[in-house]
Amino acid sequence: MRGATHAKWAALALAVALTATACGGGDDSGGSGADGIVSSSWGDPQNPLEPANTNEVQGGKVLAMIFRGLKQYDPKTGEAKDMLAERIETTDSTNFRITLKSGWTFSNGEKVTAKSFVDAWNYGAHLKNNQKNAFFFGQIEGYDQVHPEEGQAKAETMSGLKVVDDRTFTVKLSQKFSLWPETLGYAAFAPLPKAFFDDHDAWLSKPVGNGPYTVDSYSKGSQMALKRWDGYPGEDKAQNGGVTLKVYTDNNTAYTDLTAGNLDLVDDVPASQLKNVEADLGDRYINVPAGIIQTLSIPFYDKAWDTPDGDKLRKGISRAINREQITETIFQKTRTPAVDWTSPVLGEEGGFKNICGDFCTYDAAEAKKLVAEGGGIPGGTMRISYNADTGSHKEWVDAVCNSINNALGNNRACVGNPVGTFADYRNQVTTQKMTGPFRAGWQMDYPLIQNFLQPLYYTNASSNDGKWSNPEFDKLVDQANAEPDTQKAVAIFQRAEEVLRDDMGAIPLWYQNGSAGYSERVSNVALNPFSVPVYNEIKVN
């Protein structure tokens, strides 16, 4: 999610980490029972925690604790359910009337009103505010006036947003979008208090939201302490006294702290520990399917990677990757080889289908042939970039490079390129500094096929980090967005995915399970379908 123009659907992304100065859980855990504090591994967010400016996992975890929006995604099914919305009504899938529930306030006591949403959305959309998720508002009429493709904004607010009264506002979209309400659980659509606008710097230093937790303190590179908000009016109240998010630059260190009793929760078990995790943790190890896909993005802004025969080169690289072997040996089958650009959690009716076919199947001879027909590896050696601080990326990048080198018969065709921290890595990605393939991951924010395609591959879409662009793909996505029949829309999206395959706009690797481990000190621990801990339900024994 970086910043697009014609988006008609919404989505979300995520991933991060920084300094491992904190290694504790047990000694500073804050007691037990309903007031006990949960300690969990974490990483510093890339950006300040503005809802429309956070598009990665670690910042998203905090926003999910301190904000509630019109919709909330069910922690078990992912279904979008009404939260602050009492009703969302429409007769034409273009004009919507939204009525809020009464009794909701921000943690500073300010009432949550229709204006809280309208002001927040206008702020998030406006060009001058440079919000990374601005494009999520692109389906609202008037977005092109506040966020034009070129030049300065021609308006301060979107014409499609109108406040009717304290509990009611209307939204007019620029085209029909029957499933638009399903997107409104995404954090970019959260309401904002007046304090956000009155003293923006003060708010950024200590964000004020309307969720079950409040930010108590934050020391960059060390930890963020969140406390339960006892005045929270929602039904999903925190079952613990708070959560301390501890920053780690190495998830192996976090895992060691967990097994030593110095940390309560690790939500990304390192690949190097997967052989031991069941023996170490028993039934305190969680391994569940999640809506996550890992890919290799290609820097199409580098002309060496965007040549007339570049599709053959990219397909050859894909065929040189032995996904079956890597997922079994490196990830102990907590990953599944990818056969398309979505996720099995969608099911066949939701659009999951083996679209990649042979191009995602290992064949050394065919790989070597295609790479040669595609002009060979640019510069003779490609460097796969990844962040080195979290996620066990070194192990799988090395394995991918070994597979490519063996298939091509050249031990220098591929090497890993570690970048120290996720924040540094993301900064290089978003400023288009990559000179070769780079690791990418996508966690759905709702189970729709669009969520895996448009934000990542639509021209100038917010998370289109490789800058791949194809007019036919864009056209099909627009058609699918306007199609009121869900199954027909899915079929059109699959046609768009075939366009993506034919040009190999990104190389699918594998689908990822959510994996986590927790201490004996806590219980009722679960991951939601997006692989994020359901912090508010965790109980301290």
C-alpha positions in Angstrom: 0.0 0.0 0.0 2.0 2.9 -1.1 -0.1 5.4 -3.0 -2.2 4.9 -6.1 -4.7 6.8 -8.1 -7.5 4.7 -9.5 -8.0 2.2 -6.7 -11.6 1.0 -6.3 -11.0 -1.5 -3.6 -9.0 -1.3 -0.4 -6.4 -3.5 1.2 -3.6 -3.6 3.7 -0.1 -4.7 4.1 2.4 -5.3 6.7 6.1 -6.3 8.2 8.9 -4.7 10.4 11.5 -4.7 13.4 14.4 -2.9 15.1 16.7 -3.0 18.1 16.7 -6.0 20.5 17.6 -4.1 23.6 14.7 -5.5 25.5 14.8 -9.2 26.5 12.2 -9.4 29.2 8.8 -10.7 30.1 8.7 -12.4 33.4 10.5 -9.9 35.6 8.6 -6.8 34.3 5.4 -8.5 33.3 3.2 -6.5 35.7 1.5 -9.2 37.8 -1.2 -11.8 36.9 -4.9 -12.2 36.4 -7.1 -9.6 34.8 -4.5 -6.8 35.4 -1.5 -8.8 34.2 0.6 -7.4 31.4 1.4 -9.5 28.4 4.9 -9.2 26.9 5.3 -9.8 23.1 8.0 -9.6 20.5 7.7 -6.6 18.1 9.6 -4.3 15.8 9.6 -0.5 15.5 7.1 0.7 12.8 8.5 2.3 9.7 6.3 5.4 10.1 4.4 7.3 12.8 1.2 5.6 13.8 -1.3 7.6 11.7 -4.0 5.3 10.5 -3.7 6.4 6.9 0.1 6.3 7.0 0.7 2.8 8.4 0.9 0.0 5.9 3.1 -2.6 7.6 2.6 -5.3 10.2 4.2 -3.9 13.3 2.5 -0.5 13.1 -0.7 -2.3 12.1 -0.6 -4.4 15.3 -0.7 -1.2 17.4 -3.5 0.4 15.3 -5.5 -2.8 15.7 -5.3 -2.3 19.5 -5.9 1.4 19.8 -8.6 2.0 17.1 -11.9 0.6 16.1 -13.7 1.5 12.9 -17.0 1.1 11.2 -16.3 -2.6 10.7 -14.2 -5.1 12.6 -12.9 -8.3 11.1 -13.8 -11.4 13.0 -10.7 -12.9 14.7 -11.7 -16.4 13.7 -13.3 -16.0 10.2 -12.2 -12.7 8.9 -15.8 -11.7 8.3 -16.4 -7.9 8.3 -18.9 -7.2 11.1 -20.4 -3.9 12.2 -18.4 -2.2 15.0 -19.1 1.5 15.2 -21.5 1.3 12.3 -25.2 0.7 13.3 -26.2 0.7 9.7 -24.6 1.1 6.3 -27.4 1.5 3.7 -27.4 1.8 -0.1 -29.9 1.3 -2.9 -27.5 1.6 -5.8 -24.0 0.5 -4.5 -22.8 4.1 -5.2 -24.5 6.2 -2.6 -24.1 5.0 1.0 -25.7 6.4 4.2 -23.8 5.5 7.4 -25.3 5.6 10.9 -23.1 5.3 13.9 -23.8 3.6 17.2 -24.2 5.9 20.1 -22.0 5.9 23.2 -18.6 5.7 21.6 -15.8 8.0 22.6 -12.1 8.3 22.2 -9.9 7.5 25.2 -9.5 11.2 26.0 -13.3 11.5 26.5 -14.1 13.1 23.1 -17.2 11.7 21.4 -16.8 9.8 18.2 -19.0 11.5 15.6 -19.7 11.4 11.9 -17.3 14.3 11.7 -14.6 12.2 13.3 -14.7 9.9 10.3 -15.2 12.5 7.6 -12.3 14.7 8.8 -10.0 11.6 9.1 -10.8 10.4 5.6 -10.3 13.8 4.1 -7.0 14.1 5.9 -5.9 10.7 4.7 -6.8 11.4 1.1 -5.3 14.9 0.7 -2.1 15.2 -1.3 -0.5 17.7 1.1 -0.6 15.2 4.0 1.5 12.6 2.1 -0.3 9.6 3.6 0.9 6.2 2.3 -2.6 4.8 2.2 -4.2 7.8 0.5 -5.3 5.6 -2.4 -7.7 3.7 -0.2 -10.0 6.7 -0.4 -9.7 6.7 -4.2 -13.1 5.2 -4.7 -14.8 8.2 -3.1 -16.1 11.0 -5.4 -13.8 14.0 -5.4 -10.6 12.1 -4.6 -9.1 13.2 -7.8 -9.6 16.8 -6.7 -7.8 16.4 -3.4 -5.2 14.0 -4.7 -4.6 14.6 -8.5 -2.1 12.5 -10.4 -0.3 15.7 -11.3 -0.1 19.2 -9.9 -1.6 20.7 -6.8 -4.8 19.7 -5.1 -7.9 21.6 -6.4 -10.0 21.1 -3.3 -9.5 20.6 0.5 -12.2 18.0 0.9 -13.8 15.2 -1.1 -17.2 16.1 -2.6 -18.4 12.6 -1.9 -18.4 13.0 1.9 -21.1 14.8 3.7 -21.9 15.1 7.5 -25.6 14.9 8.1 -25.6 15.0 11.9 -23.5 13.8 14.8 -24.3 10.1 14.0 -24.8 10.1 10.3 -22.8 10.8 7.2 -23.1 10.0 3.5 -20.6 8.7 1.0 -20.8 8.9 -2.8 -18.5 6.7 -4.7 -17.2 7.4 -8.2 -18.6 4.0 -9.5 -20.6 1.1 -8.2 -18.9 -1.0 -5.6 -21.3 -3.3 -3.8 -18.7 -4.7 -1.4 -17.3 -1.4 -0.4 -18.5 -1.7 3.2 -16.4 -4.9 3.6 -13.3 -2.8 3.3 -14.1 -0.4 6.1 -12.5 -2.5 8.9 -9.1 -1.5 7.5 -7.2 0.9 9.8 -7.0 3.7 7.2 -10.7 4.2 7.7 -10.5 4.7 11.4 -11.9 7.9 13.0 -9.6 10.6 14.4 -10.2 12.9 17.4 -9.9 16.7 17.3 -6.6 16.4 19.2 -5.1 14.8 16.1 -5.6 18.1 14.2 -5.3 20.6 17.1 -1.8 19.4 18.1 -0.5 16.9 15.6 3.0 16.5 16.9 1.7 15.8 20.4 -0.7 13.3 19.1 2.0 11.5 17.2 4.1 11.3 20.3 1.3 9.6 22.1 -1.6 8.5 19.8 -5.2 8.8 21.1 -7.7 6.3 19.7 -11.0 4.6 20.5 -9.9 1.0 20.9 -9.5 -1.3 23.9 -6.0 -0.1 24.6 -4.2 3.2 25.0 -0.5 4.0 24.4 1.2 4.4 27.8 4.7 5.0 26.6 7.1 4.3 23.6 10.8 4.2 23.5 12.0 3.7 19.9 14.3 0.7 19.6 13.2 -0.7 23.0 9.5 -1.1 23.6 5.9 0.3 23.5 3.7 -0.2 26.5 -0.1 -0.3 25.9 -2.6 -0.3 28.8 -6.1 -1.5 28.9 -8.7 1.3 28.6 -11.3 0.6 31.2 -13.7 3.1 29.6 -13.8 1.2 26.3 -17.4 0.8 25.2 -17.0 -2.1 22.8 -17.8 -5.8 23.5 -14.3 -6.9 22.7 -12.8 -5.5 25.9 -9.2 -6.4 26.8 -8.9 -9.5 29.0 -5.6 -8.4 30.4 -4.1 -5.3 31.9 -2.1 -4.3 28.9 0.5 -5.4 26.3 4.2 -4.5 26.3 5.6 -4.8 22.8 9.4 -5.5 23.0 11.6 -4.7 20.1 13.9 -7.4 18.7 16.2 -7.3 15.7 16.5 -11.1 15.7 13.6 -13.4 16.2 15.9 -16.1 17.4 16.7 -13.9 20.4 13.0 -13.4 21.0 12.5 -17.2 20.8 15.3 -17.8 23.3 13.7 -15.3 25.7 10.4 -17.1 25.3 11.7 -20.5 26.1 13.7 -19.0 29.1 10.5 -17.5 30.5 11.5 -13.9 29.8 8.8 -13.3 27.2 5.2 -14.3 26.9 4.6 -14.3 23.1 6.5 -14.7 19.9 4.3 -14.3 16.8 6.9 -15.4 14.2 8.7 -18.6 15.2 12.1 -18.5 13.4 12.7 -21.1 10.7 15.8 -22.4 12.5 13.6 -23.3 15.5 10.8 -25.1 13.7 12.5 -28.5 14.2 12.5 -28.0 17.9 9.4 -25.9 18.6 6.9 -28.7 19.4 9.4 -30.3 21.8 10.1 -26.9 23.4 6.5 -25.6 23.6 4.1 -28.6 23.1 0.6 -27.3 22.7 1.8 -23.7 23.3 2.9 -23.7 19.6 0.4 -22.4 17.1 0.6 -23.3 13.4 -2.5 -22.3 11.4 -3.2 -21.3 7.8 -3.2 -17.6 7.1 -4.0 -15.2 4.2 -0.3 -14.6 3.5 1.8 -15.0 0.3 5.5 -14.5 -0.1 6.8 -13.3 -3.5 9.9 -11.9 -5.2 9.1 -8.4 -6.5 11.0 -7.2 -9.6 12.2 -3.6 -10.0 10.6 -2.8 -13.3 11.9 0.8 -12.9 15.3 -0.7 -13.7 15.3 -1.1 -17.5 17.7 -4.1 -17.2 14.7 -6.0 -15.7 12.0 -4.6 -18.1 13.2 -5.7 -21.6 11.1 -7.0 -24.5 12.1 -10.6 -23.6 12.1 -9.9 -19.8 9.1 -12.1 -19.3 11.2 -15.2 -20.3 13.9 -14.2 -17.9 11.5 -13.8 -15.0 9.7 -17.1 -15.9 13.1 -18.8 -16.1 14.0 -17.6 -12.6 10.7 -18.8 -11.3 11.2 -22.3 -12.8 14.7 -22.4 -11.2 13.2 -22.2 -7.7 12.5 -25.6 -6.1 9.6 -24.5 -3.9 8.7 -28.0 -2.7 12.2 -28.7 -1.4 12.6 -25.3 0.2 9.2 -25.3 2.0 9.9 -28.8 3.3 13.5 -28.4 4.5 13.7 -24.7 5.5 10.1 -24.2 6.8 9.2 -27.7 7.9 6.0 -27.5 5.9 4.8 -24.3 7.6 4.7 -23.0 4.0 3.0 -24.3 0.9 4.4 -23.8 -2.6 2.5 -21.1 -4.4 0.5 -21.8 -7.6 -1.0 -18.4 -8.0 -0.8 -14.9 -6.6 -3.6 -15.2 -4.0 -4.0 -17.6 -1.1 -5.7 -21.0 -0.4 -7.8 -19.4 2.4 -9.9 -17.9 -0.4 -11.1 -21.3 -1.5 -12.1 -22.0 -5.1 -15.2 -19.9 -4.9 -13.2 -17.0 -3.7 -10.8 -17.2 -6.6 -7.9 -19.5 -5.5 -6.8 -21.4 -8.6 -3.6 -22.9 -10.1 -3.1 -20.1 -12.5 0.7 -20.1 -12.5 0.9 -23.7 -13.8 4.3 -24.8 -15.2 5.8 -21.4 -14.5 5.8 -22.1 -10.8 7.1 -25.7 -11.3 10.8 -26.5 -10.9 12.5 -27.6 -14.1 16.2 -26.9 -14.3 16.6 -27.5 -18.0 13.6 -25.3 -18.9 14.8 -22.6 -16.5 18.2 -22.5 -18.1 16.6 -22.2 -21.6 14.2 -19.4 -20.6 16.8 -17.4 -18.8 19.1 -17.6 -21.9 16.2 -16.6 -24.2 15.4 -13.7 -21.9 18.9 -12.3 -22.3 20.6 -13.8 -19.2 20.8 -12.5 -15.6 21.4 -8.7 -15.8 25.0 -8.0 -14.9 25.7 -11.7 -14.6 24.6 -11.8 -10.9 21.3 -10.9 -9.4 21.1 -9.8 -5.7 17.9 -10.8 -3.8 17.4 -8.1 -1.2 15.8 -8.7 2.2 15.7 -7.3 5.7 18.0 -9.2 8.0 16.5 -8.4 11.3 13.4 -10.6 11.4 11.5 -13.3 9.6 14.3 -15.9 9.0 14.7 -14.4 5.5 18.4 -15.3 5.2 17.8 -19.0 5.3 15.2 -19.1 2.5 17.0 -16.4 0.3 20.1 -18.5 0.5 18.1 -21.6 -0.4 16.4 -19.9 -3.3 19.8 -18.7 -4.6 21.3 -22.1 -4.3 18.4 -23.6 -6.2 18.7 -20.9 -9.0 22.5 -21.4 -9.2 22.2 -25.1 -9.4 19.6 -25.0 -12.1 21.5 -22.5 -14.2 24.9 -24.1 -13.6 26.4 -20.9 -12.3 27.2 -20.4 -8.6 27.3 -16.6 -9.0 24.0 -16.2 -10.8 22.2 -15.3 -7.5 23.4 -14.0 -4.1 21.5 -12.7 -1.1 21.7 -9.0 -0.2 20.8 -8.4 3.5 19.7 -5.0 4.7 20.1 -4.4 8.4 16.6 -3.4 9.6 13.2 -3.6 8.2 12.8 0.2 8.3 16.0 0.7 6.3 14.9 -2.1 3.9 11.4 -0.5 3.4 13.0 2.9 2.8 15.1 1.5 0.0 12.1 -0.3 -1.5 9.8 2.8 -1.4 12.5 5.0 -2.9 13.1 2.6 -5.7 16.7 1.8 -4.9 16.5 -2.0 -5.7 18.6 -3.3 -8.6 17.4 -6.8 -8.5 14.6 -9.0 -7.1 13.5 -8.3 -3.6 11.5 -10.1 -1.0 7.8 -9.1 -0.7 5.0 -10.4 1.5 1.3 -9.7 1.6 -1.1 -10.3 4.4 -4.8 -9.9 3.4 -7.0 -7.6 5.4 -10.1 -9.3 4.2 -10.6 -12.5 2.2 -11.3 -11.2 -1.3 -9.3 -12.0 -4.4 -9.0 -8.2 -5.2 -7.1 -7.8 -2.0 -4.2 -9.9 -3.4 -4.2 -8.2 -6.8 -5.1 -4.6 -7.1 -3.0 -3.0 -4.3 0.1 -4.9 -5.5 -0.1 -4.9 -9.3 -2.5 -2.1 -10.5 -0.6 0.7 -12.1 0.7 3.1 -9.4 -1.1 1.1 -6.7 -0.1 1.8 -3.1 1.9 -1.4 -2.7 3.1 -1.8 -6.3 6.7 -1.5 -5.2 8.1 -3.0 -8.3 6.2 -0.5 -10.5 4.9 -3.2 -12.8 2.2 -1.8 -15.1 -0.1 -3.4 -17.7 -3.1 -1.6 -19.2 -5.0 -4.9 -19.8 -4.6 -5.9 -16.2 -5.9 -2.5 -15.0 -8.8 -2.7 -17.4 -9.9 -6.1 -16.1 -9.5 -5.0 -12.5 -11.8 -2.0 -13.2 -14.3 -4.3 -14.8 -14.3 -6.7 -11.8 -14.7 -3.8 -9.4 -17.8 -2.6 -11.2 -19.3 -6.1 -11.5 -22.2 -6.5 -8.9 -22.2 -10.3 -9.2 -19.5 -11.7 -6.9 -18.8 -14.9 -8.9 -18.6 -13.0 -12.2 -16.3 -10.5 -10.5 -14.0 -13.3 -9.3 -13.8 -14.8 -12.8 -12.8 -11.4 -14.2 -10.1 -11.0 -11.5 -8.8 -14.4 -12.5 -8.4 -13.2 -16.1 -6.5 -10.2 -14.7 -4.3 -12.7 -12.8 -3.6 -14.5 -16.1 -2.2 -11.3 -17.5 0.0 -11.0 -14.5 1.2 -14.5 -15.1 1.9 -14.0 -18.7 4.3 -11.2 -18.0 5.5 -12.7 -14.6 5.0 -9.3 -13.0 6.1 -10.9 -9.7 7.4 -14.4 -8.8 5.1 -16.3 -6.4 7.0 -18.3 -3.8 4.8 -19.8 -1.1 1.8 -19.4 1.1 2.6 -18.9 4.8 1.0 -20.3 7.9 0.8 -18.1 11.0 3.2 -19.5 13.6 3.5 -18.4 17.2 4.6 -19.6 20.6 3.6 -18.5 24.0 4.7 -19.0 27.6 3.0 -20.9 30.4 2.1 -17.6 32.0 -0.6 -16.8 29.4 -3.6 -18.6 27.9 -6.3 -18.1 25.3 -3.7 -17.2 22.7 -4.7 -17.2 19.1 -3.8 -15.8 15.7 -6.4 -14.2 13.5 -6.7 -15.1 9.8 -4.2 -12.4 9.1 -1.6 -14.0 11.3 -1.8 -11.3 14.0 -2.2 -12.2 17.7 -5.6 -11.4 19.1 -4.1 -9.5 21.9 -7.3 -8.4 23.6 -8.3 -12.0 24.2 -5.1 -13.1 25.9 -5.4 -14.0 29.5 -2.6 -13.8 32.1 -2.8 -16.8 34.4 
